Amino acid sequence: MRVLGIDPGLSGALVLLEDGIPIEWIRTPTWVQGKHNRVDPYVLNSWIRTVNHGNAIKEAVVELVGAMPGQGVTSMFSFGHATGTIYGALGAFLIPIRTVTPQTWKKAAGIASGANKDAARSRASAIWPAWEALRKKGEGQAFADAALIAKFG
C-alpha cells in the first residue's frame, strides 16, 4: 500500500512509502513570487501525478500544525499558503487526506516528548539505515519527519 507523508511548509518534504519503505521523496518545491518564497504548485502537481500513477496513493497523511506564539503575520500567511497549496494538490488528485498532530506521530514513532529536532532523523535512520537522503542534516530532518508521518498512516 502506498501512503504519502507530508511535513508541510516551505522547508518540509513529501515522502511516499510503499509497504513501509520509502520509494519516492521530494523537498517541498518552492519558487520566488515577488519577495517571498511560495510552494511551486506546478512542480508539486507534476510530482504527485508521477508518483500517483494508476491512483496508487491510498492516503496522504499531513502533519496538522497551526500558528505558533510569536510568529509574525507574514510568516503565518506564508505557512498557510504552503499548506493550502498542498491540500489543493491532493484534492485535485482525489487523494484522501488524514491529519496527525506532531505529538501523535512522534509518540507512535517512539520519539520522546520534548526531544531535539534531530530525534526524528535518528529514528528514521534506525528504521531505514540504507536511505542516503537522511544523512544531510536539514534535508534529512524534513525527509525523516515526512517518512515517519507516512509510517504513522
Secondary structure, DSSP 8 states (H G I E B T S, - for coil): -EEEEEE-STT-EEEEEETTEEEEEEE--EEEETTEEEE-HHHHHHHHHHHTGGG-EEEEEEE-----TT--HHHHHHHHHHHHHHHHHHHHTT--EEEE-HHHHHHHHT--TT--TTHHHHHHHHHSTT-GGGGSHHHHHHHHHHHHHHHH-
